[in-house]
Amino acid sequence: MPEVTVLSLDPRVQKQIENSQIALQRGNLEYVLEVTAQVLKIAPSCLAVRRLQRVAQLRQLGGKTKLFAKAFGSVTNAGFLFGGGKKDPAKLLENAEKMLAADPASVPALKLLAEAAQAFDWPETVVFAWESIHELNPSDREALLQFGEACYAAKRPKDALRAADELLKLKPQDGDALALMRKAAIAQTTEKGNWEDKGSFRDKLKDEAQTTMLEQASKIVTSDEMTQKLIDEALVRLQAQPDNLNHYRSVVEGYKKLNKLEAAIEYIRKARALPAGAADTTLAKQESDLQNTVLVNRIKDVEAQVALSPSDAVLVEALAKAKREYAETQLLEAKSFVERYPNDYGARFTLANLYFESGDYQNAIANYQQAQKNPKVRIQAITGMGKALKARKMFDLAIAQFQTAKGELPIMDDLKKDVIYELAACYENMGKKTEAITEYKILYSEDIGFRDVADKINAFYSSM
């Protein structure tokens, strides 16, 4: 099974690959990954498709491959994981692809890919695998040496010479590097062009252009500088076509990749100010998600500072303020959603919970009542309503809710335990000790470690 080009594939598959390239430019990574995975099942030796897949995988990773690489160790200390015995190349390839789908920065996975490609006699894929490892670990001598040897085996003496030169910069008088340099130099001097034996001139040009484009893409997509360049290009297009939502989306995606979330939110809001954007629910959802991410990140940052200086009153207040802002934002979004979709009772349950957390028990009760119309959250809504009534010291009304929930829960799970505990607490607050201890005993017999049930039972028997 020799390595194949895109042009050798079925025209329908070629069209899929072309569509994937367009999808990649638009940031539709899931589509690219789905198509490339399908194509590689039928044409695993098509390196151009494998490069395209890696582009999408690295974009999905967020351009942080260098940070991840250290977690998997260098080539030299990862090899033992797969050592020993004759292996099935197809199985090696399958395992490599699964691992790379989970983490494209996995050095062991790329080593597996190189091993499988070597067994299948796919020299360019071997080069690709070792080149990817070298990019993850530029200072790893073994990775660079293997990359150079792979280039030599693939009849790419110029690249092999460059690798040897880099090796000698790392370690002058490196014997392996000198040996690689000598044989690569000899190969370069005897290298002869043989295009006339490889098909039509037009086909070769087209296929070479295709491969070059994908190779360039795979090397630059993780670069912050390139991302900024793509943003700048999208801004130029946006200036020429200020009503085109796709240009806004390109800018937003770029800023997201650079982790400049405030800038991304700014352009989402500009897009939503357009007539077409105002009706686009995906933009609204995206703005909400990004805004929440900004607030959550702010909370985490302040929490980290408070952990270092717990007695700093200014930081403690800043943390409380950040949490209030987050809670208020969540509540406003939930209210807005329910106003637009008043019959979405699942959304009402979410809103009721947020009201409860904010201490607005009256509004929580009203929404818990409505949420009970949704079978999926009915019991939780009844329980929530009981807790809100209890918080307002309406114990008799709360008891009615907890009794209903208790009767509808067939299994003694954590939810039912919680309901029984709240029911007992209401009885206790009303001075009905007999009824309270009856409920506590049910919990004690099922789970002695549940909350402070053991203490309550012990206290009850100690007082007798």
Number of C-alpha atoms within 10 A of each C-alpha: 9 11 17 15 18 20 14 11 15 10 11 9 19 15 12 16 20 14 14 25 21 13 16 21 11 14 18 15 21 14 16 26 21 12 18 24 18 13 19 16 10 11 20 20 21 21 23 23 25 20 22 23 26 24 26 27 23 22 21 19 17 15 20 15 19 13 10 17 19 14 11 14 15 21 21 12 10 15 14 10 8 13 9 7 6 6 13 11 17 14 12 20 22 15 16 23 20 12 19 19 18 13 18 26 29 23 30 24 26 25 23 24 26 27 21 24 25 17 17 18 16 20 21 21 26 30 24 22 25 27 21 23 28 22 17 22 21 14 14 17 20 17 25 24 21 22 25 31 27 26 26 25 16 18 17 19 25 17 18 30 24 15 23 26 18 19 26 18 12 13 12 12 11 14 12 14 25 17 12 22 25 14 14 26 17 11 17 17 9 9 12 8 7 7 10 8 7 9 9 10 10 9 12 15 11 13 16 13 12 16 19 13 13 21 17 12 18 20 15 14 18 20 15 14 12 13 21 16 13 18 20 15 15 20 17 13 15 18 12 10 12 14 15 16 19 15 23 25 19 23 23 25 20 25 20 18 20 18 12 14 19 15 15 26 22 12 19 22 16 14 25 19 12 15 10 12 20 14 12 14 11 10 19 16 11 15 20 16 13 17 19 16 14 17 18 14 13 17 20 15 12 18 19 13 15 19 12 10 12 12 10 12 11 10 17 18 13 16 21 15 13 20 17 13 14 20 17 15 16 18 20 14 13 20 20 13 15 20 12 10 12 13 14 16 23 21 19 29 27 22 26 31 24 22 24 21 14 14 14 15 23 17 17 27 23 14 24 31 19 19 28 20 17 17 12 12 17 21 23 18 30 25 26 26 29 30 26 28 21 21 15 14 14 15 22 15 14 25 23 14 22 27 17 15 23 22 9 12 14 9 10 14 10 11 16 21 22 18 26 23 22 23 30 25 22 25 22 16 14 14 11 13 15 12 15 22 20 14 20 26 17 15 24 19 10 13 15 16 11 15 13 12 21 18 12 16 17 10 11 12 8 8 6 5
